[in-house]
C-alpha cells in the first residue's frame, strides 16, 4: 500500500504523490510571536514534526518552511506595553520558540522566514494582484476582490453566495465602506506615517495584512505549487482559503496539492478548545519547567494529528507511564549489551524476522494517514518481545544491537530521544551499585544495606536480578 494522506481539499484520503519524486515541499503556518507558545501551538508544531520525520524515514527529502508572523497588531501592542520595539518583541519570542520546541526535540525548519525580511516580495506580489484585477486600492489600503476568484471557498466548502449572505446580516465594521464587497479582505493596510511598524509602498505608508505573508513566503521558498500545506484546523477558514485565492490568482496554478489540518487541544471537563483568546491555556514553558520534555513530546505526538488532543492530568500520567516503559527497556538493553557474556551467541533468525515484521507493520500503520496510535501499538508489541528476550540468561550481542537500533529508529520518528548517554549521576549510581556488590561478596552486609538505603533516600530502587543489579527511579514505578 502506498502512503495515503487525508486531504482537506477533497475531504478524503488520497495516495500521496509528490511533484518531484522523493522530494517534498512542505509549508506550515507558524506562530505569531508576541508571547510564549501554549500547548495548543506546540501540538501543531509537534504533530507536523512527527509527520515530517516519518516522511524522512520513508526516504523523502523534505524542504520544510514555516513562517514567523512578526508583523501583527498584537506584537505592536505588546511592544508598546513593554516599551520596546516590535522587532525586540518578535526576537524575544522567536528565541523562546526555538528554546521551547528544541526541548521537545522538534527539528529545525529548513527556513523560518519572517515578514519583516520579506516586505519587498510582499509588495511585489500585491502589485501583481492589483495589475491582474484581483485586488484594488481604497484609501491607501489594498483589498482582495474575493468574488473575482471563482473557486473561493473550495477548501472550507463554502460558496461565495453563502458567504455574502452571512456577511449581509452582520454589523458594518469601520472598514466596510472602504471595501467593494463585505467578503473582500485586506492585503495591505495604510498606517499613519508616525507608526514605527510600516513601510513605503506604491500605495503609501503601510504594512501587510496577515494572509498575504504565507502566500508570498510559500511561493518564494517552495514555488508556485507545493506538495503539502499544513496548519491548525482553525486556519482552514479564512486564512488558508485566502492564501489559495491570493496564490492561485497570482500564479494561475494550483497552490498546494495536499492540505493537512491538525485538531485542537482540549482542556478541562467540558473539553474546551485551548486558546489564548479563551484564556484557558497552559504555556509550554510552564509545563516543561515541571515535566520531563520527553513525556510532553510523547503526549503531543501520540494522538492522531486530526483528532482533538485532550490535555489533563490523566493524559500526562499515561504519557509518563509509556515513556518509563520505553526508557526501562532501553536501559535493560544497554545493560545486557554492556555485559561481556553477551558476545558469544550468533544473531537469532527469529529475532530478525520479528524485527522486520515490526517495521512492516509500523510502516503500514503510518502510511494510512499517519496513524500514530497504531504505529505505537506496534512499537509496544516490540517492547514486549524485547523484554521476553531480555529474560533469557544467554543473549546474542547481534540480536540485542538489532533490537536496539530498530527501537531507537522507530522512536526517533516520534521525536523520542530516550536512549540517554550515561550521565554523571548515572555513573555515580553505578559506582555505588558496584561497591555494594563487592560488599555483599565480602559479606559486609552492613555496608551493602547502607548503600541500598542511601540510594533509596534519593529515590533509587535496586533490583537484584539473575543478570545483575539494576536500578529504577521510584517516581518511575
Ligand atoms: Zn499561514
Boltz pocket constraint, residues with backbone or C-beta under 6 A from the ligand:
constraints:
  - pocket:
      binder: B
      contacts: [[A, 28], [A, 29], [A, 30], [A, 211], [A, 214], [A, 231], [A, 239]]
      max_distance: 6.0
